[in-house]
Every structure is written in C-alpha cells, then in structure tokens.
Amino acid sequence: MLTAGPLIALLFDLLLLFVLVWASVVDWRAMILPNRATLSVAVLGLVRVIVIGEPNGLDAIAGLALGGGLLLATRAAFQALARREALGLGDVKLLAASGLWVGFEGIGPVLVIATVSALVAIILRALRTGERGLAEPLPFGPFLAFGIVVVVWMAEWLRYQPWIWDY
C-alpha cells in the first residue's frame, strides 16, 4: 500500500462518479449497463485499494464476492419464481465491482439506498401516471450508482474528520 492523501482519494471518487453517471445514463436509455463501465468501476476500485488501502484487500474481495453473490442469487430466485428477468447481469457486475470500493460492510447500505430510492421512483411514477405495478421496466443501475456514491462519499467524509477519531 502506498501513502495517499485526501486529494488522491478525491481523484478516485471523481473518476468513479464520472463512470457511474455515464453508466446510469446508458442504463436509463437502453436498459443495459455497459461492460466497460462495470469493468472500469472494478479496475478503479482495485487500483484504489492498492494506492489508498481502503478498504483493505481482504475486505474488498469479500465485498466483491458478497455484492455479486447476493444479486446473482436474487436474480436466479426471481427468474425461477416469476419466470422472467428482473435484474440484468450488468446490475450484478456493478454491485460486485462496488464491493472493491465499499468492502464487505458497505454492500448492505448500498443495496438499501438503491432499493429505497428505486421504490420511491416507482411510487412517484405510479402517482404521476396512475399505473399500478411495473408495466414498464425500470433500470436498477442508476439506483445502484446512487447508493454506491452515497456510501463511498460518506466513508471518505468520515475518514478525514479528525474530531470523530479524537475521543
């Protein structure tokens, strides 16, 4: 691990934000998360772990496995029960790649933020259009991206607040 300060962390965070905004726009328009985007999130996350050391390597790998495993299992269960696809593999890959950024403990908060924000969007759409259910599919990638950004930026903010660690 190299020594890196807040400016290097900010650079990584801004690159992540750029990739996630791009991926979200594509997913919103075409219902697909580009492999280049999910791979970029993973590569940037891996380089960030090496340069900054946060999360530590084992935690990052555990986050990758948990994120990918949870959504892959959810995807398979829904397909078996409902006989249709609800989550794409791009969503699975994006959450897996985010594990390199947020670690094992960050996957839960990312999923909660993503799910709650998606439910709010569904409710708002239903109120606006009067439709019940999901006649039109809703891409989950933008909501995952939102959850990732919130969790990563909250962790960065907490890391550089000395008053939190001075008790």
N, C-alpha and C positions, 0 to 999 in steps of 0.2 A: 504494500500500500504506500502510495506517495502522500505527501502532505499537501493538502489543498485548502484554501480558504473559502470564504463566502462568495467571492466573485466567480470562482471556478464552479461552485455549486449552482450559482445563478445562471451561468452559461449553459450548464447541462439542463437546468429546469426550463430555460427558454427554448432550447432545442427540442425538448420533449413537448412543450406547448405547441410549437410550430408543427411538429409531426402529428400531434393529436388533433389539432384544428383541421389540418389537411385531410386526415383520415375521416374525421367526423363529417366534413362537407361531402366527401365522396360517398360515405355510407348513407348519408341523408338523401342524396340524389339518386344513387344507384343500388342501394341495399347490399353493398359489398365493401368490406374493409380490405384495402389493397395489401397484398403480401409484403410489398416494400415498406409499407407503414408499420406493420406489426414487427417485421424484422428490424426496422430502424429503432423502434422502441426497445427491442431486446438488445441490440448491439450497443446502443447508447447506455442502457441500464448496466450492461456488463462492464463497459469501459468506466462508467461512473463508480461501480463497486470497486474496481481496481484503483482508480485515481483517488476517490474520496474515502472509500472504506465504509460507506453507509448504504444500505445495510451490510453487515458482514457477509462474507461469501456463502457460508452455510445457510444463513437466514434468507439470502437472496435466492438460492437454489430451492430451498423449501417453499418460498413464496411462489416461485415459478411452477413447481410441481402442484402445490395446492390450488393455485389460480386456474391452471389448465385442467387439473383433475376435477375440480368442482363443476366447472361449466361443461366439461365433456360428459360427466355423469348426468348433469341436469339435462343436457341436450339429448342424450340417449334415452333417459327415462321419459321425457316428454314425447319423443318420437314413438316410443313403444306404446305409450298410453293413448296419445291423441292421433297417432298415425299421420302426423305432419311435422314439418320442421318449424321450430320456434327460435332457435339460436343457430347462427351460422358458425362455421369453423373459424371465421375471422374474429368473432367475439371471444371464442375460446383462446385463440392465439394472443389476442390483445390482453386479456386478463392474465394469461401465463406470463407474457413479457412484462406486464406491470409488476409482477412479483419480484423481478430484479430491482425495481425501484422502491417498492414499499415493504418488501420482506414478508415473512410468514404472517406476522400480526397485522399487517396493513391490508391484506386481502379482504378480510371481513368488512372493515369500514368502506373500502372501495365498492364492494358489492351492495352494501346497504345504501350508500349515497346514490349509486347508479340505479338501483331498483326503485327507491323512493322517488327520485327525480323522474324516472320513466313513468311511474304510476301517476304522478302529478300531471305530466304531459298527456297521458291517456284521459284522465279526468277532465282536464281543460278542453281537450279536443271533443270529448263527448258532450260537454256543456255547450260548446260552440256550435257543433253540428247536429246535436240531438241524437246521434247514433249510439247504440248500445253494443258493447263488445268491440272486437277488433276486426272490422270489415276490411280495413286497410292495414297492412303490416307496418310496424314501427321499428326502425332500426335501433338496435341496442348500443351500437358502438359509440355514438355521441354521448350517451349517458354514462357508459363506462369511462370514456375520456374525461368527462366532468368529475367523476369520482376519483380517478387517478390524480388529476391535477389538484383537487382539494386535499387529498391525503398527502401527496408529495410536498405541496407547499406548506401545509400545516406542520409537517415534520421538519422542514427546513427552517420555518419560523421559530419553532420551539428549540431547535438545535443551537441557534445563535442568540438566544435570550439568556444572558448570564444570570439575571435575577431569579430564574426558575431553578437554577442549579446551585444557588448560593445559600440554601437553607441549612 
